């Protein structure tokens, strides 16, 4: 969306950075012509980020994770550093 001069002035006057307005546009609930980013939405998003961070930390501890898929099916999974090309070639 294009920013009007009025919008830019109000952002500066109220100390609202562009990143915050982008968040409101991305995550906010639409109420008529407004995008409303409430503390409830913010808290839900923060909780999702905490859970994602925990999963990423777990994946890092394992050295990464590989998922093998084909024909719309999940076939197998293993730690990234556990694959041995020589063993796979001999089978």
C-alpha positions in Angstrom: 0.0 0.0 0.0 1.1 3.5 -0.6 1.7 5.8 2.3 0.0 9.2 2.4 1.8 12.3 3.7 -0.7 12.4 6.5 0.1 8.8 7.5 3.9 9.5 7.4 3.4 12.6 9.6 1.3 10.8 12.2 3.9 7.9 12.3 6.6 10.4 13.1 4.5 12.4 15.6 3.4 9.3 17.5 6.7 7.4 17.4 5.3 4.5 15.4 8.0 2.8 13.2 7.1 1.4 9.8 7.9 -2.1 11.1 5.0 -1.8 13.6 2.6 -0.7 11.0 3.7 -3.6 8.8 3.0 -5.9 11.8 -0.5 -4.4 12.2 -1.2 -5.0 8.5 0.1 -8.6 8.6 -1.3 -9.8 11.9 -4.1 -7.3 12.8 -7.8 -8.1 12.7 -9.6 -6.2 10.0 -12.4 -4.0 11.4 -14.0 -2.1 8.5 -11.1 0.0 7.1 -8.8 -0.6 10.1 -6.2 -3.2 10.9 -6.2 -3.7 14.7 -3.2 -5.4 16.4 -4.4 -6.1 19.9 -2.3 -7.3 22.9 -4.1 -10.7 22.6 -2.9 -11.1 19.0 0.6 -10.0 20.1 0.7 -12.5 23.0 -0.5 -15.4 20.8 2.2 -14.6 18.2 4.9 -14.4 20.9 3.8 -17.8 22.2 4.0 -19.3 18.7 7.5 -17.8 18.4 8.6 -19.2 21.8 7.4 -22.7 20.7 9.2 -22.4 17.3 12.4 -21.3 19.1 12.2 -24.3 21.3 11.9 -26.6 18.3 14.7 -24.9 16.6 16.9 -25.3 19.7 16.1 -29.0 19.8 16.9 -29.4 16.1 20.2 -27.6 16.7 21.1 -29.9 19.6 20.6 -32.8 17.2 22.8 -31.3 14.6 19.9 -30.7 12.2 17.1 -33.0 11.0 16.5 -34.5 7.6 13.1 -35.6 6.4 12.9 -37.8 3.2 9.7 -37.5 1.3 8.4 -38.8 -2.0 5.1 -39.2 -3.8 3.3 -37.1 -1.1 4.5 -39.4 1.7 6.9 -39.0 4.5 9.4 -41.9 4.2 12.0 -41.5 6.9 13.8 -39.0 9.1 17.3 -38.8 10.7 19.9 -36.5 12.2 21.7 -34.5 9.6 25.2 -35.7 10.6 24.2 -39.4 10.8 24.0 -40.1 7.1 26.9 -42.2 5.8 27.2 -42.1 2.0 29.6 -45.1 2.0 27.1 -47.3 3.9 24.2 -46.1 1.7 26.2 -46.9 -1.5 27.0 -50.5 -0.4 23.3 -51.4 0.1 
